[in-house]
Amino acid sequence: MLHFLSAINPLYSLSGFGVGVLVGLTGVGGGSLMTPLLVLAFGIHATTAVGTDLLYAAATKTVGTAVHGVSGTVDWKVVGRLSAGSIPATVITLLVLSRLKENASSANHALTVVLGFALIATAIAILFRRAMQDFFRKRTENLSVRQITGLTVLLGAVLGVLVSLSSVGAGAIGVTVLLILYPDLPAGKLVGSDIAHAVPLTLIAGLGHWLIGSVDLHLLLSLLTGSIPGIIIGSLIAARVPDKVLRPILASTLALVGGRLAF
C-alpha cells in the first residue's frame, strides 16, 4: 500500500483531475488535453507522453464503453469497419516508430510536430462541426453502402496513424466524420461507437509504445488517480455549463497549443 502511494505524484494527479473534469464537461478526448500538457508544462518527451497517454485513454474509455454498451448506444457494425482500418494502420505505424527509436531526437521532434497539427485539426473539428456536417451532407447522401463502408475503413486507418503518433484525433475528428457518413444514426450512438472503437485502438497503440519503451507506468498511475474522479465530477456538472461558451474556449486553446507545438 505504501509503495502504491509513493508511486503517485500529486502534481500529475492534480493535472489528471483537471483534464478529467474538462473531458467530462466537453466530451473531448483526454489526449487532446493531456499530451500537450505533459510536453509543454512538464517537459516530458513527446514519445513518452504519447505512449503513456494511450494506455491512460484505453483504461478510461473501457469504462465509457461499458456504460454505452449497457445503454445500447454502440453500433458494433461501425466499430468493426473502423477497426478493420485502424488496427493494421496502428501496427504499421508502430513498426515505423520502433525503427525511428534508434534516432530518439528526430522521433521526438517528428511526434511533437504531428501532435501540433493534430491539435489544430481537432480544434477545427470542434469549432466548425455543424458547418462541416451541413457542407458534406448533400455530397454524401447518395453514397452506396459499399462506398460508406470503404470510407469508414479509410477513416479508421487515418485515425490509427494519427492516434499512434499523437494520441489525438479519435474523439473530435472521428465523431465529426462519422456524423457526416451516418446522418441517420443517432449522435449518441455514433459517440458510443467511437468510444468503443477507441478502446482496442488505444490499447494496441499503447502496448506497442510500451514494448518500444515509451511508457512511464508511474506517470500513468498518477494520471489515472486524478482523472477518474475528475471525469465523474465533470460529467455531473456538464449540464450546467453552456456548450456554446465552453467549446469555442476549448477549441481556441487547442489551436494555440497546436500552433506552439507545430511551429
PANUDREN-419426 format. One record per residue (C-alpha): residue number from 1; residue in three letters; x negated, y negated, z negated. Coordinates in Angstrom, 3 decimals, always signed. Layout:
<nuses>
+-----+------+----------+----------+----------+
: pos : code :        X :        Y :        Z :
+-----+------+----------+----------+----------+
: NUM :  ALA :        X :        Y :        Z :
...
+-----+------+----------+----------+----------+
</nuses>
This chain:
<nuses>
+-----+------+----------+----------+----------+
: pos : code :        X :        Y :        Z :
+-----+------+----------+----------+----------+
:   1 :  MET :   +0.000 :   +0.000 :   +0.000 :
:   2 :  LEU :   -2.818 :   -2.405 :   -0.929 :
:   3 :  HIS :   -4.641 :   -1.512 :   +2.290 :
:   4 :  PHE :   -1.430 :   -2.252 :   +4.245 :
:   5 :  LEU :   -1.079 :   -5.677 :   +2.590 :
:   6 :  SER :   -4.767 :   -6.551 :   +3.048 :
:   7 :  ALA :   -4.447 :   -5.903 :   +6.789 :
:   8 :  ILE :   -1.809 :   -8.634 :   +7.116 :
:   9 :  ASN :   -2.999 :  -12.145 :   +7.994 :
:  10 :  PRO :   -0.436 :  -14.645 :   +6.591 :
:  11 :  LEU :   -1.209 :  -17.214 :   +9.311 :
:  12 :  TYR :   -0.487 :  -14.722 :  +12.100 :
:  13 :  SER :   +2.648 :  -13.547 :  +10.263 :
:  14 :  LEU :   +3.865 :  -17.149 :   +9.995 :
:  15 :  SER :   +3.265 :  -17.608 :  +13.729 :
:  16 :  GLY :   +5.164 :  -14.370 :  +14.389 :
:  17 :  PHE :   +8.030 :  -15.662 :  +12.266 :
:  18 :  GLY :   +8.195 :  -18.947 :  +14.230 :
:  19 :  VAL :   +8.138 :  -17.160 :  +17.577 :
:  20 :  GLY :  +10.720 :  -14.657 :  +16.307 :
:  21 :  VAL :  +13.102 :  -17.481 :  +15.393 :
:  22 :  LEU :  +12.706 :  -19.046 :  +18.860 :
:  23 :  VAL :  +13.251 :  -15.685 :  +20.586 :
:  24 :  GLY :  +16.413 :  -15.163 :  +18.538 :
:  25 :  LEU :  +17.612 :  -18.665 :  +19.424 :
:  26 :  THR :  +16.829 :  -18.656 :  +23.151 :
:  27 :  GLY :  +16.601 :  -15.033 :  +24.248 :
:  28 :  VAL :  +13.299 :  -15.816 :  +25.991 :
:  29 :  GLY :  +10.719 :  -13.052 :  +25.624 :
:  30 :  GLY :   +8.090 :  -13.395 :  +22.920 :
:  31 :  GLY :   +5.270 :  -13.081 :  +25.466 :
:  32 :  SER :   +6.143 :  -16.497 :  +26.899 :
:  33 :  LEU :   +5.529 :  -17.977 :  +23.455 :
:  34 :  MET :   +3.234 :  -15.616 :  +21.553 :
:  35 :  THR :   +0.454 :  -15.015 :  +24.083 :
:  36 :  PRO :   -0.329 :  -18.701 :  +24.794 :
:  37 :  LEU :   -0.144 :  -19.433 :  +21.053 :
:  38 :  LEU :   -2.767 :  -16.750 :  +20.354 :
:  39 :  VAL :   -5.002 :  -18.016 :  +23.169 :
:  40 :  LEU :   -4.724 :  -21.767 :  +22.582 :
:  41 :  ALA :   -4.167 :  -22.071 :  +18.812 :
:  42 :  PHE :   -6.242 :  -19.149 :  +17.514 :
:  43 :  GLY :   -8.850 :  -18.828 :  +20.260 :
:  44 :  ILE :   -8.167 :  -15.130 :  +20.826 :
:  45 :  HIS :   -9.419 :  -13.758 :  +24.160 :
:  46 :  ALA :   -6.678 :  -13.599 :  +26.766 :
:  47 :  THR :   -7.219 :   -9.854 :  +27.297 :
:  48 :  THR :   -6.747 :   -9.105 :  +23.574 :
:  49 :  ALA :   -3.788 :  -11.489 :  +23.290 :
:  50 :  VAL :   -2.030 :   -9.872 :  +26.261 :
:  51 :  GLY :   -2.704 :   -6.290 :  +25.146 :
:  52 :  THR :   -1.597 :   -6.896 :  +21.557 :
:  53 :  ASP :   +1.497 :   -8.817 :  +22.639 :
:  54 :  LEU :   +2.585 :   -5.982 :  +24.950 :
:  55 :  LEU :   +2.730 :   -3.468 :  +22.087 :
:  56 :  TYR :   +4.416 :   -6.139 :  +19.944 :
:  57 :  ALA :   +7.057 :   -6.548 :  +22.668 :
:  58 :  ALA :   +7.536 :   -2.785 :  +23.025 :
:  59 :  ALA :   +8.267 :   -2.481 :  +19.288 :
:  60 :  THR :  +10.714 :   -5.396 :  +19.114 :
:  61 :  LYS :  +12.519 :   -4.559 :  +22.377 :
:  62 :  THR :  +13.046 :   -0.955 :  +21.328 :
:  63 :  VAL :  +15.293 :   -2.317 :  +18.572 :
:  64 :  GLY :  +17.064 :   -4.564 :  +21.093 :
:  65 :  THR :  +17.600 :   -1.639 :  +23.466 :
:  66 :  ALA :  +19.140 :   +0.458 :  +20.702 :
:  67 :  VAL :  +21.632 :   -2.334 :  +19.939 :
:  68 :  HIS :  +22.507 :   -2.836 :  +23.628 :
:  69 :  GLY :  +22.748 :   +0.930 :  +24.175 :
:  70 :  VAL :  +25.238 :   +1.365 :  +21.347 :
:  71 :  SER :  +27.202 :   -1.633 :  +22.651 :
:  72 :  GLY :  +27.319 :   -0.154 :  +26.161 :
:  73 :  THR :  +25.581 :   -3.169 :  +27.704 :
:  74 :  VAL :  +22.896 :   -1.290 :  +29.647 :
:  75 :  ASP :  +23.252 :   -0.281 :  +33.311 :
:  76 :  TRP :  +20.864 :   +2.677 :  +33.472 :
:  77 :  LYS :  +21.006 :   +2.739 :  +37.282 :
:  78 :  VAL :  +19.481 :   -0.744 :  +37.388 :
:  79 :  VAL :  +16.918 :   +0.277 :  +34.746 :
:  80 :  GLY :  +15.936 :   +3.278 :  +36.888 :
:  81 :  ARG :  +15.483 :   +1.146 :  +40.008 :
:  82 :  LEU :  +13.337 :   -1.395 :  +38.145 :
:  83 :  SER :  +11.229 :   +1.364 :  +36.575 :
:  84 :  ALA :  +10.651 :   +3.007 :  +39.980 :
:  85 :  GLY :   +8.772 :   -0.137 :  +40.983 :
:  86 :  SER :   +7.274 :   -1.299 :  +37.691 :
:  87 :  ILE :   +5.693 :   +1.910 :  +36.359 :
:  88 :  PRO :   +3.483 :   +2.658 :  +39.417 :
:  89 :  ALA :   +2.585 :   -1.057 :  +39.692 :
:  90 :  THR :   +1.666 :   -1.149 :  +35.993 :
:  91 :  VAL :   -0.597 :   +1.911 :  +36.266 :
:  92 :  ILE :   -2.394 :   +0.486 :  +39.330 :
:  93 :  THR :   -2.834 :   -2.911 :  +37.638 :
:  94 :  LEU :   -4.273 :   -1.271 :  +34.505 :
:  95 :  LEU :   -6.760 :   +0.718 :  +36.602 :
:  96 :  VAL :   -7.925 :   -2.519 :  +38.224 :
:  97 :  LEU :   -8.196 :   -4.185 :  +34.787 :
:  98 :  SER :  -10.288 :   -1.301 :  +33.434 :
:  99 :  ARG :  -12.781 :   -1.932 :  +36.250 :
: 100 :  LEU :  -12.804 :   -5.655 :  +35.557 :
: 101 :  LYS :  -13.509 :   -4.901 :  +31.885 :
: 102 :  GLU :  -17.160 :   -4.455 :  +32.870 :
: 103 :  ASN :  -17.217 :   -8.200 :  +33.573 :
: 104 :  ALA :  -15.336 :   -9.445 :  +30.490 :
: 105 :  SER :  -15.882 :  -13.140 :  +31.179 :
: 106 :  SER :  -14.373 :  -13.023 :  +34.676 :
: 107 :  ALA :  -11.477 :  -10.848 :  +33.493 :
: 108 :  ASN :  -10.674 :  -13.224 :  +30.637 :
: 109 :  HIS :  -10.684 :  -16.247 :  +32.955 :
: 110 :  ALA :   -8.529 :  -14.490 :  +35.548 :
: 111 :  LEU :   -5.976 :  -13.435 :  +32.912 :
: 112 :  THR :   -5.842 :  -16.960 :  +31.483 :
: 113 :  VAL :   -5.052 :  -18.417 :  +34.930 :
: 114 :  VAL :   -2.418 :  -15.741 :  +35.664 :
: 115 :  LEU :   -0.866 :  -16.400 :  +32.250 :
: 116 :  GLY :   -0.675 :  -20.119 :  +33.016 :
: 117 :  PHE :   +1.121 :  -19.630 :  +36.332 :
: 118 :  ALA :   +3.441 :  -17.016 :  +34.783 :
: 119 :  LEU :   +4.473 :  -19.545 :  +32.128 :
: 120 :  ILE :   +5.175 :  -22.200 :  +34.776 :
: 121 :  ALA :   +7.301 :  -19.684 :  +36.736 :
: 122 :  THR :   +9.146 :  -18.778 :  +33.528 :
: 123 :  ALA :   +9.822 :  -22.460 :  +32.798 :
: 124 :  ILE :  +11.282 :  -22.911 :  +36.306 :
: 125 :  ALA :  +13.475 :  -19.815 :  +35.857 :
: 126 :  ILE :  +14.789 :  -21.123 :  +32.521 :
: 127 :  LEU :  +15.415 :  -24.678 :  +33.693 :
: 128 :  PHE :  +16.869 :  -24.006 :  +37.147 :
: 129 :  ARG :  +18.545 :  -20.600 :  +36.684 :
: 130 :  ARG :  +22.025 :  -21.850 :  +37.578 :
: 131 :  ALA :  +20.837 :  -23.771 :  +40.654 :
: 132 :  MET :  +18.815 :  -20.765 :  +41.853 :
: 133 :  GLN :  +21.826 :  -18.472 :  +41.464 :
: 134 :  ASP :  +24.031 :  -20.834 :  +43.452 :
: 135 :  PHE :  +21.393 :  -21.234 :  +46.178 :
: 136 :  PHE :  +20.862 :  -17.488 :  +46.723 :
: 137 :  ARG :  +24.434 :  -16.260 :  +46.141 :
: 138 :  LYS :  +25.633 :  -16.817 :  +49.732 :
: 139 :  ARG :  +22.374 :  -15.394 :  +51.102 :
: 140 :  THR :  +22.634 :  -12.123 :  +49.175 :
: 141 :  GLU :  +26.375 :  -11.412 :  +49.163 :
: 142 :  ASN :  +26.207 :   -9.384 :  +52.399 :
: 143 :  LEU :  +23.293 :   -7.175 :  +51.371 :
: 144 :  SER :  +23.847 :   -3.405 :  +51.574 :
: 145 :  VAL :  +23.420 :   -1.097 :  +48.571 :
: 146 :  ARG :  +20.193 :   +0.189 :  +50.121 :
: 147 :  GLN :  +18.813 :   -3.350 :  +50.500 :
: 148 :  ILE :  +19.748 :   -4.257 :  +46.919 :
: 149 :  THR :  +18.088 :   -1.057 :  +45.680 :
: 150 :  GLY :  +14.903 :   -1.865 :  +47.630 :
: 151 :  LEU :  +14.802 :   -5.432 :  +46.325 :
: 152 :  THR :  +15.346 :   -4.194 :  +42.756 :
: 153 :  VAL :  +12.420 :   -1.757 :  +43.088 :
: 154 :  LEU :  +10.316 :   -4.613 :  +44.528 :
: 155 :  LEU :  +11.316 :   -6.840 :  +41.584 :
: 156 :  GLY :  +10.218 :   -4.059 :  +39.229 :
: 157 :  ALA :   +6.831 :   -3.849 :  +40.969 :
: 158 :  VAL :   +6.295 :   -7.618 :  +40.716 :
: 159 :  LEU :   +7.242 :   -7.560 :  +37.030 :
: 160 :  GLY :   +4.924 :   -4.598 :  +36.457 :
: 161 :  VAL :   +1.926 :   -6.515 :  +37.803 :
: 162 :  LEU :   +2.884 :   -9.780 :  +36.110 :
: 163 :  VAL :   +3.607 :   -8.269 :  +32.695 :
: 164 :  SER :   +0.472 :   -6.084 :  +32.734 :
: 165 :  LEU :   -1.681 :   -9.135 :  +33.474 :
: 166 :  SER :   +0.012 :  -11.761 :  +31.316 :
: 167 :  SER :   +2.734 :  -10.096 :  +29.144 :
: 168 :  VAL :   +5.067 :  -12.785 :  +30.561 :
: 169 :  GLY :   +7.916 :  -12.616 :  +33.065 :
: 170 :  ALA :  +10.113 :   -9.622 :  +32.254 :
: 171 :  GLY :  +12.680 :  -11.787 :  +30.447 :
: 172 :  ALA :  +13.486 :  -15.086 :  +32.129 :
: 173 :  ILE :  +12.218 :  -14.216 :  +35.618 :
: 174 :  GLY :  +13.635 :  -10.680 :  +35.631 :
: 175 :  VAL :  +17.097 :  -11.693 :  +34.431 :
: 176 :  THR :  +17.277 :  -14.622 :  +36.878 :
: 177 :  VAL :  +16.618 :  -12.356 :  +39.882 :
: 178 :  LEU :  +18.977 :   -9.654 :  +38.585 :
: 179 :  LEU :  +21.759 :  -12.234 :  +38.275 :
: 180 :  ILE :  +21.218 :  -13.057 :  +41.963 :
: 181 :  LEU :  +21.101 :   -9.408 :  +43.106 :
: 182 :  TYR :  +24.013 :   -8.194 :  +40.946 :
: 183 :  PRO :  +26.514 :  -11.086 :  +40.729 :
: 184 :  ASP :  +29.400 :   -8.702 :  +39.972 :
: 185 :  LEU :  +27.810 :   -7.196 :  +36.856 :
: 186 :  PRO :  +28.429 :   -8.998 :  +33.528 :
: 187 :  ALA :  +25.476 :  -11.155 :  +32.453 :
: 188 :  GLY :  +25.326 :   -9.347 :  +29.100 :
: 189 :  LYS :  +24.857 :   -6.014 :  +30.873 :
: 190 :  LEU :  +22.045 :   -7.403 :  +33.028 :
: 191 :  VAL :  +20.285 :   -8.817 :  +29.963 :
: 192 :  GLY :  +20.663 :   -5.450 :  +28.216 :
: 193 :  SER :  +19.324 :   -3.632 :  +31.285 :
: 194 :  ASP :  +16.348 :   -5.996 :  +31.499 :
: 195 :  ILE :  +15.522 :   -5.410 :  +27.816 :
: 196 :  ALA :  +15.850 :   -1.619 :  +28.236 :
: 197 :  HIS :  +13.519 :   -1.733 :  +31.259 :
: 198 :  ALA :  +11.008 :   -3.811 :  +29.288 :
: 199 :  VAL :  +10.510 :   -1.005 :  +26.722 :
: 200 :  PRO :   +8.741 :   +1.557 :  +28.986 :
: 201 :  LEU :   +7.091 :   -1.268 :  +30.923 :
: 202 :  THR :   +5.529 :   -2.970 :  +27.880 :
: 203 :  LEU :   +4.787 :   +0.358 :  +26.167 :
: 204 :  ILE :   +2.868 :   +1.790 :  +29.138 :
: 205 :  ALA :   +1.080 :   -1.519 :  +29.760 :
: 206 :  GLY :   +0.312 :   -1.911 :  +26.037 :
: 207 :  LEU :   -1.054 :   +1.642 :  +25.706 :
: 208 :  GLY :   -3.158 :   +1.035 :  +28.817 :
: 209 :  HIS :   -4.629 :   -2.115 :  +27.245 :
: 210 :  TRP :   -5.235 :   -0.156 :  +24.027 :
: 211 :  LEU :   -7.161 :   +2.526 :  +25.953 :
: 212 :  ILE :   -9.399 :   -0.108 :  +27.554 :
: 213 :  GLY :   -9.984 :   -1.700 :  +24.157 :
: 214 :  SER :   -7.935 :   -4.895 :  +24.368 :
: 215 :  VAL :   -5.518 :   -4.423 :  +21.452 :
: 216 :  ASP :   -6.047 :   -5.719 :  +17.883 :
: 217 :  LEU :   -3.952 :   -3.476 :  +15.620 :
: 218 :  HIS :   -4.373 :   -5.707 :  +12.525 :
: 219 :  LEU :   -3.138 :   -8.669 :  +14.570 :
: 220 :  LEU :   -0.212 :   -6.570 :  +15.840 :
: 221 :  LEU :   +0.791 :   -5.614 :  +12.278 :
: 222 :  SER :   +0.646 :   -9.233 :  +11.104 :
: 223 :  LEU :   +2.780 :  -10.471 :  +14.019 :
: 224 :  LEU :   +5.457 :   -7.796 :  +13.511 :
: 225 :  THR :   +5.647 :   -8.529 :   +9.775 :
: 226 :  GLY :   +6.658 :  -12.117 :  +10.521 :
: 227 :  SER :   +8.592 :  -11.758 :  +13.758 :
: 228 :  ILE :  +11.197 :   -9.176 :  +12.696 :
: 229 :  PRO :  +12.798 :  -11.407 :  +10.000 :
: 230 :  GLY :  +12.331 :  -14.390 :  +12.345 :
: 231 :  ILE :  +14.313 :  -12.745 :  +15.154 :
: 232 :  ILE :  +17.100 :  -11.840 :  +12.721 :
: 233 :  ILE :  +17.348 :  -15.423 :  +11.406 :
: 234 :  GLY :  +17.143 :  -16.946 :  +14.908 :
: 235 :  SER :  +19.895 :  -14.648 :  +16.166 :
: 236 :  LEU :  +22.150 :  -15.567 :  +13.245 :
: 237 :  ILE :  +21.862 :  -19.331 :  +13.804 :
: 238 :  ALA :  +21.793 :  -19.214 :  +17.638 :
: 239 :  ALA :  +25.475 :  -20.067 :  +17.948 :
: 240 :  ARG :  +24.956 :  -23.337 :  +16.032 :
: 241 :  VAL :  +22.217 :  -24.739 :  +18.303 :
: 242 :  PRO :  +23.356 :  -26.231 :  +21.656 :
: 243 :  ASP :  +21.833 :  -24.239 :  +24.515 :
: 244 :  LYS :  +21.729 :  -27.346 :  +26.753 :
: 245 :  VAL :  +19.407 :  -29.008 :  +24.221 :
: 246 :  LEU :  +17.148 :  -26.052 :  +23.455 :
: 247 :  ARG :  +16.445 :  -24.715 :  +26.943 :
: 248 :  PRO :  +15.041 :  -27.937 :  +28.503 :
: 249 :  ILE :  +12.747 :  -28.390 :  +25.481 :
: 250 :  LEU :  +11.541 :  -24.802 :  +25.705 :
: 251 :  ALA :  +11.082 :  -24.959 :  +29.494 :
: 252 :  SER :   +9.096 :  -28.212 :  +29.226 :
: 253 :  THR :   +6.868 :  -26.736 :  +26.529 :
: 254 :  LEU :   +6.161 :  -23.615 :  +28.598 :
: 255 :  ALA :   +5.395 :  -25.714 :  +31.688 :
: 256 :  LEU :   +2.927 :  -27.905 :  +29.753 :
: 257 :  VAL :   +1.201 :  -24.921 :  +28.160 :
: 258 :  GLY :   +1.146 :  -23.091 :  +31.511 :
: 259 :  GLY :   -0.471 :  -26.097 :  +33.177 :
: 260 :  ARG :   -3.056 :  -26.277 :  +30.392 :
: 261 :  LEU :   -3.994 :  -22.602 :  +30.905 :
: 262 :  ALA :   -3.823 :  -22.516 :  +34.710 :
: 263 :  PHE :   -5.787 :  -25.678 :  +35.381 :
+-----+------+----------+----------+----------+
</nuses>
